């Protein structure tokens, strides 16, 4: 579908970014902290508001936007003809604790937007990211490609033999929730001992006793023994998770993104060392790199879901995301 203007929205546990683009590039970008209080339509309404505000900054009327791509933390559950978001980072009703200030069990995002736009695509954020990597990143050279985000949560998207993997509800491969330990800390999803519970940015901060993983890495750089132990353990467990993912998909290229990878200079050597200890016939030829789209992935991934094919070669050539306007906080 060719649209004069398209919108991309990335929904995370802490912020939502909305972007509007045309064939020549990105016209406006805004973000707002994710609203986690209210009813189950709070986030759908917030997304719609952000599209309207982004259109305003782009100098157009929001009704000129003809296609919307939405990348979101997940998983999804099919209800009728639509996917609903059942994400531990958004839905406080999943584990029955006070971690989030709501009692939501699911969010009917796709159904809400189906009535507003003729072309809407909603995907897991890592599925959207691997689409962007395949179109515009280093992954365009590979038919077997995995994108992994290491952030507040952990997730993945994958191509196998050139085909995008989705699964029955669009949740494959939901990497953060593979079991790693027989017993361990509880994840926001309710699992105990899954990868997200022991190696996510949230877990790294929790294990040190601070609010953010960045504080742990800052202390690591100062030579703090506790921080070094925690970071090494997280990197080792994360790399073992990657080895398990590779054992399933027999991939060629693993692309890493997410806020924890801001400290890739520390993490990549640790991860590679552990990863390549795994069964050599599977692991030895796999490339593991930080995403070349790293700082732009939230914009590009959502837009990639609805980008007209006629735009792609031009975007590959000129990489207009590098000249995108400054992100505006609302």
Steps between C-alpha positions, in 0.01 A plus 500: 500500500641841406422779742619857485564497875549205731530487878709271714445454873726313742340405833730417786457455871636847576435711190310514171664650189294613200651582160356632175677458165450543129703366209779752561552429870384554856302818555440501877561289811345533844498295817323481831531284807272198475176558690441198722198617698138501386293251304608255228463767229746737666795398283304475170366852561847624590642359177226666296569831677873470425431437130288815494769705674773365274294595196466848643879531534538362148274778370224271378151399613495165677241369254766524227670201666374198307698212654617429855763250611513424871783312669428412859620299793293185518403205497168499323186296543250449220148608591266463207661658195744716696818470702491647849814598689569287808832656599648471851655846459157655433236278661506506879230237538715212378685415820275642770761726660547875525781527246279704262221745591223322305308173495500448123517148362508603134488810279278499185737714293451342156120509518507865612710607200318283250211742517722804442729407209460282193852359530631414847772246585572409862803284578721406789773764525776250426314356200471857370868561576616194306290620205685833519836323526415287197399807297753757614760351736786255464241224492403578142785273393367197690202264470559363850493792738407555864445836669515501880419790729663519841323765699239525777387171352655253256350401166583379151384494140627264232521414132563135413574418136385851410161458669387714792406286799177596680319199650131450571457825697795699365717425802788301351775491612414636846858473611481669840275231640708191431578320824860519616487393867304238687433765760573870491353849529149566375450668164223751439325231296475273807776256401784423737852472363442602140761701308329835550482442875873436532669709229283796394593857579237488774661187646849649488382807693303286748796275575720799580226685692470811281238645267667453163748274326693812399599552864638147513706552185630832634617317810648224284717758324622619841616146579224418749526127578127445552413674172762296313355176637143593410585619147712191426222271621237681293721489188568130552131415540401720207760333278375157602154611401635608161664160461163335566333727245769415247458127568134541403539726195852424370543869423773693321483843661386615845430873529480652849310810606334643809614735774730249672705494180602861565781321682582270210873565541481304826238245401589388148838345591346323801206367300706387205741313725214307661300451180789347306556248778174337391495211248750630238333349196198720577665808646836558331379682186229713665560877493392694811492880468332807643233634267614764249148645536539506877400857579235513227336160545185620679416726205608274216350176630145635528520681167638188330176315572300722263766657278403496130738280302566790261675689782743228605787540252506875550507461878779244473704740290446824691435364853271791587464384861847645563361846426178456694375799700565511871276289718248724676384418853134567576 
